[in-house]
Every structure is written in structure tokens, then in C-alpha cells.
Amino acid sequence: MRIGLFLLLPFFLLRFGLLARLDREAIGRATRFAPLEGGERVAYWIYQTANIGILLAILLLPVHPAPVWLTAVGALVYAAGLALLAGAVVSFARPDRDGMNRAGLYRWSRHPMYAAYFVYFIGCVLLTRSLLLLLLGLVLAFQIAAHWIIRAEERWCAAQFGQRWREYCSRVGRYF
């Protein structure tokens, strides 16, 4: 049964709807990319292309209800990804006075939104049983390219926040 829209709707409602409801300015912060250098520009285009491919694939692929145990695992991973995304969005919308995000999920991950995307996408892979999404590399390409985008963000954060950022990095891992 094709219910890709129903898989994507909660993602977009959390990513943009909840974020806009909590803090309209946060939408601008969340959609801006840090200045990119060298290979990061290539990674940006891979990231964007993989993102579009993933969203189109989820929209067009059917969800397979059998075997039930795999559907249940997929649903749990999918729900965990959405829960992580909701927590990341709430935390992102409430930066410290100095503009850094260090509370909520940011206490355990410097990039919980990217981690949430990955968990959410893996849930979608399990629900759709799609080799296109996983083995042909859309999710993997997305995550690898995201790592390069994250490196650019961290360079920007180091320039913006200096020693506070370096201290934060020494305490908190990049992902989880």
C-alpha cells in the first residue's frame, strides 16, 4: 500500500511546522548552511540530491505490512526518528543567550537533527523494504554528505563561539 505521504507528513510537520511554532527565526537558522569550502561544495550537492531522492522514493514506495515483525521494527525505528527529531527541534528553537544550542538533546549530540534524520530514514527503509533507499546509496550518500556539511557547520561554530565551542566539543560527541 502506498502511504509515503503519511510517512513524510509527520517529518515535515515536526521539521518545519513545530520549529516555526516555537520560533520563526529558528526556521531561518535551520535552513542556512555554513560557508562551504572545497569538497564540501560537492558534498552539499550530493546531500541535496540524495535528500530529494529519498523524499521522492519514500513518497512513491509502498509500505510492506509483512512480515509483521519487520514492519513492527520499522515502525519503532521510524517513531524513534520522529521522537528524536521532535526533541532536536525543541532544543534547536531554544538556544542559549549566546546563540549556542547546548541544552536538551544537544547535551548528548552536537548534531541531533542529523542523527534524527538518519534514524527516521532507516525506519522508512525498513517499512518500504527498499534497496533503492539503502543499498543504492540514497540514505548512505545523504549521511556521508551530511558529515561534510557538519564539518563546515562546526568550523563556522568555532569561528562564531570560539573557546565556548571548543569546550562544548570536548564534552559532547558529534553524533551520539
C-alpha positions as CSV (number, residue, x, y, z in Angstrom):
1,M,0.0,0.0,0.0
2,R,1.4,3.4,-1.0
3,I,1.3,5.7,2.1
4,G,4.6,7.6,1.5
5,L,2.8,10.9,2.1
6,F,1.7,9.6,5.5
7,L,5.3,8.8,6.3
8,L,6.6,12.2,5.2
9,L,3.8,14.4,6.7
10,P,4.9,14.0,10.4
11,F,8.5,14.6,9.3
12,F,7.6,17.9,7.7
13,L,5.2,18.9,10.4
14,L,7.9,18.5,13.0
15,R,10.8,19.9,11.0
16,F,9.1,23.0,9.8
17,G,5.7,23.3,11.5
18,L,6.8,22.7,15.1
19,L,10.0,24.7,14.5
20,A,8.0,27.7,13.1
21,R,5.6,27.5,16.0
22,L,8.3,27.5,18.6
23,D,10.5,30.2,17.0
24,R,10.0,31.6,13.5
25,E,13.6,32.8,13.4
26,A,14.8,29.3,14.1
27,I,13.5,28.3,10.6
28,G,16.0,30.7,9.1
29,R,18.8,29.3,11.2
30,A,17.9,25.7,10.4
31,T,17.8,26.3,6.6
32,R,21.1,28.2,6.4
33,F,24.2,26.3,5.5
34,A,27.6,27.3,6.9
35,P,30.1,28.7,4.3
36,L,31.4,25.7,2.3
37,E,35.0,25.1,1.2
38,G,36.4,22.8,-1.5
39,G,34.9,19.3,-1.4
40,E,32.2,20.5,0.9
41,R,30.5,22.2,-2.1
42,V,30.3,18.8,-3.8
43,A,29.1,17.2,-0.6
44,Y,26.4,19.9,-0.5
45,W,25.0,18.9,-3.9
46,I,25.2,15.2,-3.1
47,Y,23.4,16.0,0.1
48,Q,20.6,17.9,-1.6
49,T,20.3,15.4,-4.5
50,A,20.1,12.5,-2.1
51,N,17.6,14.3,0.1
52,I,15.3,14.9,-2.9
53,G,15.8,11.3,-4.0
54,I,15.0,10.0,-0.5
55,L,11.9,12.1,-0.2
56,L,10.6,11.1,-3.7
57,A,11.4,7.4,-3.0
58,I,9.5,7.5,0.3
59,L,6.6,9.2,-1.4
60,L,6.4,6.7,-4.2
61,L,7.3,3.4,-2.5
62,P,4.8,1.1,-0.9
63,V,4.9,0.2,2.8
64,H,5.1,-3.6,3.1
65,P,3.0,-5.0,6.0
66,A,4.5,-8.5,6.0
67,P,6.4,-9.9,7.8
68,V,4.7,-8.3,10.8
69,W,7.8,-8.4,12.9
70,L,9.8,-6.4,10.4
71,T,7.0,-3.9,10.0
72,A,6.9,-3.5,13.8
73,V,10.7,-3.0,13.9
74,G,10.4,-0.5,11.1
75,A,7.6,1.4,12.8
76,L,9.6,1.5,16.1
77,V,12.7,2.9,14.3
78,Y,10.5,5.4,12.3
79,A,8.8,6.5,15.5
80,A,12.2,6.8,17.3
81,G,13.4,9.0,14.4
82,L,10.4,11.3,14.7
83,A,10.8,11.5,18.5
84,L,14.4,12.4,18.2
85,L,13.5,15.0,15.6
86,A,10.9,16.5,17.8
87,G,13.4,16.7,20.7
88,A,16.1,18.2,18.4
89,V,13.6,20.8,17.0
90,V,12.5,21.8,20.5
91,S,16.1,22.1,21.6
92,F,17.2,23.9,18.5
93,A,14.4,26.5,18.9
94,R,15.8,27.4,22.4
95,P,19.4,28.4,22.1
96,D,21.4,29.9,25.0
97,R,21.7,33.6,25.3
98,D,24.9,33.5,23.3
99,G,23.2,31.7,20.4
100,M,24.6,28.2,21.0
101,N,22.5,25.1,21.4
102,R,23.7,23.1,24.4
103,A,20.5,22.1,26.2
104,G,18.1,19.3,25.5
105,L,19.4,16.7,23.1
106,Y,22.4,19.0,22.4
107,R,23.7,17.8,25.8
108,W,24.4,14.4,24.2
109,S,24.9,15.3,20.5
110,R,26.3,18.3,18.7
111,H,24.0,17.4,15.7
112,P,20.9,15.6,17.0
113,M,18.8,16.7,14.0
114,Y,21.1,15.0,11.5
115,A,21.1,11.9,13.8
116,A,17.3,12.0,13.9
117,Y,17.1,12.2,10.1
118,F,19.3,9.1,9.8
119,V,17.1,7.1,12.3
120,Y,13.9,8.3,10.6
121,F,15.2,7.4,7.1
122,I,16.3,3.9,8.3
123,G,12.8,3.5,9.7
124,C,11.4,4.3,6.2
125,V,13.9,1.9,4.6
126,L,12.6,-0.9,6.9
127,L,8.9,0.0,6.3
128,T,9.4,0.1,2.5
129,R,11.9,-2.7,2.3
130,S,13.7,-0.5,-0.3
131,L,17.1,-1.4,-1.6
132,L,16.9,1.8,-3.6
133,L,16.9,3.8,-0.4
134,L,19.6,1.9,1.3
135,L,21.9,-0.2,-0.8
136,L,21.9,2.0,-3.9
137,G,23.1,4.7,-1.5
138,L,20.5,7.4,-1.1
139,V,20.5,7.2,2.7
140,L,24.1,6.3,2.9
141,A,25.1,9.1,0.4
142,F,22.9,11.5,2.3
143,Q,24.6,10.6,5.6
144,I,28.1,10.7,4.3
145,A,27.5,14.1,2.6
146,A,25.8,15.4,5.8
147,H,29.1,14.6,7.6
148,W,30.9,17.1,5.3
149,I,28.2,19.7,5.8
150,I,28.5,19.1,9.6
151,R,32.3,19.7,9.4
152,A,31.5,23.1,7.7
153,E,29.0,23.9,10.4
154,E,31.5,23.1,13.1
155,R,34.1,25.3,11.5
156,W,31.6,28.1,11.5
157,C,30.6,27.5,15.1
158,A,34.3,27.5,16.1
159,A,34.7,30.9,14.4
160,Q,31.5,32.3,16.0
161,F,31.7,30.9,19.5
162,G,35.5,30.3,20.0
163,Q,36.5,28.8,23.3
164,R,32.9,28.0,24.4
165,W,32.5,25.9,21.2
166,R,35.8,24.0,21.8
167,E,34.9,23.3,25.4
168,Y,31.5,22.0,24.3
169,C,33.1,19.8,21.6
170,S,35.4,18.3,24.3
171,R,32.3,17.2,26.3
172,V,29.8,16.3,23.6
173,G,30.2,13.9,20.7
174,R,29.4,14.9,17.2
175,Y,26.6,12.4,16.9
176,F,25.7,10.2,19.9
